[in-house]
Each structure stands twice: as C-alpha cells, then as structure tokens.
Amino acid sequence: MVGLGGGLIYAPLFILLEFPIHTALSASLFLNGIAALSAAITYYRKRMIDFHIGLPLIVSSTLCAPLGALMSAQIDLGVLKTILAVVMIAAALRMLFVGRPSAAAEPISAKRRILGGAFIGAAIGFIAGMLGIGGGVFIVPLLIFILKVPAKLAAATSIFIVVFSSFSGFIAHASLAQADWNFILLAAIFSFAGGQLGSRIMSEKLKSATVKKIFGLVLLGFAARLIQQTLF
C-alpha cells in the first residue's frame, strides 16, 4: 500500500526472534521480493510503472545489493542492529511527519535520469543488501524529489525496482548461510497475497496517510526494541 515490500518489518522481526543473522536477512529479502513482485504485477497491469525511470535503478541496485550483503558479514551484529534501528527511525519519521508531495511531474534530461537513477539505485541496493530490506522507503522520496516522478507513479515504480534488489541481495545472503526453505516458502504464500491486496487497495481507492502513520509507529516500536536488545 505504501510502496514497500515489507523488509523494514521482516528484517527486525526475524532478528528479534533470534534467527541467525544471514538466515534472518535472506528470509527478509526473499519475502520482501515476493511481496514486491505481487504488487508489481498489479501495477504493471494498471500501467503505473515508469520503465524508463526504473531501468537505471534496477541495474545498479541489482549489482550493489550483493556487495551490501557481503559487507553485513564483516559488521558486528550489535552495530548492524543499531544501523537498522537508525534506518527504521528515519523511515518512520518520514512517514509520520513528511507531507504528501506534489503529484505533478517535471521534465528532466535523459542524462539526469540515467546518472541520477544509477546513483540512487547503487546506494539503495547496497543498503538493502546489507540490512535485509528492499529500500523502497528511500527510493520513493528520491524518485519524487530528485527525478521529479509523480508520487503514485514513484510508489509503483519503486516496488518494481525492489523486486530486483531484494532477490539479488537474497542470493548473496543465502550463499553465506543456509536458507530455511520450509519457513520461507510458507511465509511467501501469505506475503504474495498481502502484496496483491495492498497494491489493489492503493491503486484504486486508498488514502494512505493513516496507513503510513500506523506503519511509522510500528517501525518506531521495532527500532526501540532493537536498540534495547543491543544495549541490554
């Protein structure tokens, strides 16, 4: 509903449930990718995805997500939890306090679209792979404010991009630790169903302000629990 795949919930939840770190992050990225794929199918059918904007981000994020996954293996677990908590707080504050951007598109040059998209994709892909999140929470505002994409189109295009960065990061994490396929495949069924429901509501009739505020409060709760677990 809000242009995310769900990794901002999956990753901290699995870490708090004390999954091994690479198992937690690989499961988060796989489920994130499934939910994003489900939503992207709906958005594609409704012609809401801007492929010209999305392609540079897809290429760079897909290449950089495995680098982030490999980096996570070099970081202390407590530090990784702290970074994830900070990212969640930033995402929550954006959802709670940043007003709805203008839906008006502005023309930009092909050079800016390609170079800006490649830079955004690389940064988001790396962070997504390292933390086990899809990165949609940051792709959406960057698409809106840097590449001047209309808000609803940005959310739909972000979901399409997240599919590739999520599965790319998942492959890297799965190579570092055994994936729990019995858990992942069962959860993926519900993740796909949730993606279908959320994307249909958003594309047709959702006024998302209330949903974003609830989601922001949930993120703050998870962030606080992660920090508490790290410190105590």
Summary of the structure (lengths in Angstrom):
residues: 232
radius of gyration: 16.4
end to end distance: 34.7
largest distance: 50.7
contacts: 869
relative contact order: 0.24
helix: 79%
strand: 0%
